[in-house]
Amino acid sequence: MGKASKRHGGRRERATSGPAAAPYVARPFEGLPSETEWVAIREIVPAATATVGLVGDALPEGAAGEATVCTVLPLAWPALHRTGGDVLVATQSGASSGDASRDLAAALLLALEAEEGTPVTSVPTPTADSPRLQDVVDAGRDFRVTVEDGFDFWVGDAELDDEGRASLERANESSIPTVRVEGVTSAYWCEITGRHYLRWVLPHDEDTATDALARLIAADTQRLVPDSRLLGAFRACGLLVPVWEVDVDADPASFSDPIVALEKRLDEALADTGSLDEAARRARAGLRSRQVTLR
């Protein structure tokens, strides 16, 4: 008999394979409270936190009832069980499978099991039967991102030595200034290299949202304010994120009323289920030619 297999009753028996790999999920945060906020904290907000309640049989015995979701942690740690019991999981620490929800759930569960004061420095690649965030996050609690001025949330009340303070200062200096724009869900103003932008995570299927945005462009009603410019849109976690460049002298709060008005125009375009006319088809082609997909 060979080493890898044997014959039994005239048939070849193969070695049992391992667990199936986690499948790719285009919209990993679908079904969670505030899907757009999950996409925002993973893809477009540099320094932010949010609190989630934890439930479900996948949690380790005696685990904390809530955790802090954040953008990044020191040294790109996926998660941290801080001294004092607080558990943090970083959404922007990278991915090891095709499902960001499983990746984050795996990091969170490791942090819950870790001793206080211990970071999670790596996460094994989840498999198809690994829990997802949808299995451990309390769907009955709201999820709202809090934009932070910097990364002081890394340390909480802990005292830092000189090296630690210097590291934190460098991180804070590199953070992109970002402000939530009220009036709609998941719209964020930011400043990048002296230019100002507004990015809005739309809650609709990305193809449906692209068609609606194309209708607005064809009708020349896509501007946030008269002197703004729609640069295009990128795809992130299965959702569409249009980007406008806005006046550098405008206060972020001044866009609240305009974006509410734009949302009404977008809703009207979404309600139109007829075929796109020629102008809208050209606009859609232009949008798609400039789109970048963020994984």
C-alpha positions in Angstrom: 0.0 0.0 0.0 1.1 3.5 -0.7 1.7 6.0 2.1 -1.0 8.5 1.1 -3.7 6.0 0.3 -4.7 2.4 0.4 -7.0 0.1 -1.5 -9.9 -1.5 0.3 -12.4 -3.7 -1.5 -11.1 -2.5 -4.8 -11.7 1.2 -4.1 -9.2 3.9 -3.2 -9.6 5.7 0.1 -8.3 9.2 0.2 -7.0 11.0 3.3 -9.6 13.2 4.9 -9.3 16.8 3.9 -9.1 19.6 6.3 -11.8 22.2 7.0 -13.2 24.1 4.0 -11.8 27.5 3.4 -14.0 30.5 4.3 -16.0 31.6 1.2 -15.6 35.0 -0.3 -18.4 37.4 0.9 -18.9 40.5 -1.2 -20.9 42.3 1.6 -19.3 41.0 4.8 -21.2 43.4 7.1 -24.7 42.8 5.6 -27.1 42.0 8.4 -25.2 43.9 11.1 -26.7 47.0 12.6 -25.6 50.0 10.5 -23.8 48.2 7.7 -22.6 51.5 6.3 -20.9 52.4 9.6 -19.0 49.1 9.6 -17.8 49.9 6.1 -16.8 53.4 7.1 -14.8 52.3 10.1 -13.0 49.7 8.0 -12.4 51.7 4.9 -12.6 55.5 5.1 -12.2 56.8 8.7 -8.6 56.8 10.0 -9.1 57.1 13.8 -12.4 56.0 15.2 -14.1 53.8 17.8 -17.5 52.2 18.3 -19.0 49.9 21.0 -20.7 46.6 20.3 -22.6 44.3 22.6 -21.6 40.6 22.5 -23.9 37.6 22.5 -24.0 34.0 21.3 -22.7 30.6 21.9 -19.4 31.3 20.2 -18.2 33.5 23.0 -15.8 32.0 25.5 -17.2 31.3 29.0 -17.1 34.4 31.2 -16.4 36.7 28.3 -17.1 40.5 28.6 -20.5 41.6 27.4 -19.2 44.3 25.1 -16.1 45.3 23.1 -14.6 48.3 21.3 -14.3 48.2 17.6 -11.6 50.6 16.3 -9.7 51.5 13.1 -6.2 50.5 14.0 -4.1 49.5 17.0 -0.3 49.8 17.7 2.0 47.7 15.5 -1.1 46.7 13.4 -2.3 44.3 16.1 -5.6 42.7 15.1 -6.9 43.0 18.7 -6.0 43.7 22.3 -7.2 42.6 25.7 -6.2 45.7 27.6 -5.3 45.7 31.3 -8.5 46.4 33.1 -10.5 44.1 30.9 -11.4 46.3 27.9 -11.2 44.4 24.6 -10.5 46.2 21.3 -10.6 44.8 17.8 -9.1 46.7 14.8 -11.0 46.7 11.5 -8.0 47.9 9.4 -5.4 45.4 10.4 -5.6 43.4 7.2 -7.5 40.3 6.1 -6.6 36.6 5.9 -9.7 35.3 4.2 -12.3 36.4 1.8 -14.7 37.4 4.5 -13.9 40.4 6.6 -16.7 39.5 9.1 -15.0 36.2 9.9 -11.6 37.8 10.1 -12.8 40.3 12.7 -14.8 37.7 14.6 -11.7 35.5 14.8 -9.6 38.4 16.2 -12.3 39.4 18.7 -12.7 35.8 20.0 -8.9 35.5 20.5 -8.8 38.7 22.4 -11.6 37.7 24.7 -9.7 34.5 25.6 -6.4 36.3 26.0 -5.0 37.4 29.4 -5.4 41.1 30.3 -2.6 43.2 29.0 -2.1 40.9 26.0 -2.3 41.8 22.3 -3.4 39.5 19.5 -0.5 39.7 17.1 -1.8 37.3 14.5 -5.0 35.5 13.6 -5.2 32.1 11.9 -7.1 32.1 8.6 -10.8 31.4 9.4 -12.5 28.4 7.8 -16.0 28.1 6.5 -17.4 27.0 9.9 -15.7 29.9 11.8 -18.1 32.3 13.5 -18.8 35.6 11.8 -19.5 39.0 13.5 -23.2 38.3 12.8 -22.9 35.3 15.2 -21.4 37.3 18.1 -22.6 41.0 17.8 -25.8 42.0 19.5 -28.1 43.0 16.6 -30.4 44.9 19.0 -27.8 47.6 19.8 -27.1 50.6 17.6 -23.7 50.8 16.0 -22.4 54.4 15.5 -18.8 55.4 14.8 -17.2 58.0 17.0 -14.5 59.9 15.1 -11.4 60.4 17.3 -9.0 63.3 17.1 -6.1 60.8 17.1 -5.1 57.5 18.6 -5.1 58.3 22.3 -7.7 55.5 22.7 -4.8 53.1 22.3 -3.7 53.7 25.8 -6.8 54.8 27.8 -5.7 55.8 31.3 -2.3 54.1 31.1 0.9 56.0 31.6 3.3 56.1 28.7 7.1 56.2 28.8 9.0 58.7 26.5 9.2 56.2 23.7 5.5 55.4 23.9 4.5 59.1 23.9 6.7 59.8 20.9 5.2 56.8 19.0 1.7 58.1 19.8 2.5 61.6 18.7 3.8 60.3 15.4 0.6 58.4 14.8 -1.5 61.3 15.7 0.4 63.6 13.3 -0.2 61.1 10.5 -4.0 60.9 11.0 -6.2 62.5 8.3 -8.5 65.2 9.7 -12.0 63.7 9.5 -15.5 65.0 10.6 -18.9 63.3 10.5 -21.4 65.2 8.4 -24.8 65.0 10.1 -28.1 64.6 8.4 -27.5 61.2 6.7 -25.8 58.0 7.8 -22.1 57.5 7.2 -21.1 60.7 5.4 -17.6 62.0 6.3 -15.7 65.1 5.4 -11.9 64.9 5.3 -8.8 66.8 4.4 -6.0 65.2 2.4 -2.9 67.1 1.3 -4.7 70.4 1.5 -7.8 69.4 -0.5 -11.2 68.7 1.1 -13.5 65.8 0.3 -16.8 64.4 1.4 -17.3 60.6 1.2 -20.7 59.0 1.7 -21.2 55.3 2.2 -24.5 54.4 0.5 -26.6 51.6 2.0 -27.9 50.2 -1.3 -26.6 47.4 -3.5 -23.6 48.8 -5.3 -25.0 48.3 -8.8 -28.3 49.8 -7.9 -26.6 52.8 -6.3 -24.4 53.2 -9.4 -27.5 53.4 -11.6 -29.1 55.9 -9.4 -26.0 58.1 -9.2 -25.8 57.9 -13.0 -29.3 59.2 -13.3 -28.4 62.2 -11.2 -25.3 62.9 -13.3 -27.4 62.7 -16.5 -29.8 65.2 -15.0 -26.9 67.4 -13.6 -28.3 67.1 -10.1 -25.4 65.2 -8.6 -23.6 68.2 -7.0 -23.6 68.4 -3.3 -23.4 72.2 -3.5 -23.0 74.3 -6.6 -19.2 74.6 -6.4 -18.6 70.9 -5.4 -17.5 68.3 -7.9 -18.4 64.6 -7.9 -15.0 62.9 -8.6 -16.4 59.4 -8.8 -17.1 56.5 -6.5 -15.3 53.5 -5.1 -16.6 50.1 -4.1 -16.0 49.0 -0.5 -17.3 45.8 1.1 -20.1 45.6 -1.5 -21.3 49.2 -1.1 -20.8 52.3 -3.2 -18.9 55.3 -1.8 -19.2 58.5 -3.9 -16.6 61.2 -3.4 -17.1 64.9 -3.8 -14.4 67.5 -3.7 -15.6 70.6 -1.8 -14.4 74.1 -1.1 -11.5 74.3 1.3 -13.0 77.2 3.1 -16.4 75.6 3.8 -17.2 74.3 7.3 -18.0 70.6 7.3 -21.2 71.3 9.2 -22.4 73.4 6.2 -22.9 70.3 4.2 -25.6 68.8 6.4 -28.6 70.4 4.7 -27.2 69.9 1.2 -26.6 66.2 1.7 -30.1 65.7 3.1 -31.4 67.4 -0.1 -29.1 65.2 -2.2 -30.4 62.1 -0.4 -34.0 63.0 -1.5 -32.8 63.3 -5.1 -31.0 60.0 -4.8 -34.1 58.2 -3.4 -36.1 59.5 -6.3 -33.5 58.1 -8.7 -33.5 54.8 -6.8 -37.3 54.6 -7.2 -37.0 54.8 -11.0 -36.7 51.2 -12.1 -37.0 51.8 -15.8 -34.1 51.4 -18.2 -31.4 54.0 -18.2 -31.5 56.5 -21.1 -28.5 57.1 -23.2 -27.1 60.0 -21.1 -27.4 57.9 -17.9 -25.7 54.9 -19.6 -22.8 57.2 -20.5 -22.7 58.5 -17.0 -22.7 54.9 -15.6 -19.9 53.9 -17.9 -17.9 56.9 -16.8 -18.4 56.0 -13.1 -17.4 52.4 -13.6 -14.3 53.3 -15.6 -13.0 55.3 -12.6 -14.1 53.0 -9.8 -11.6 51.3 -7.5 -12.7 48.3 -5.4 -11.4 48.2 -1.8 -11.2 44.7 -0.3 
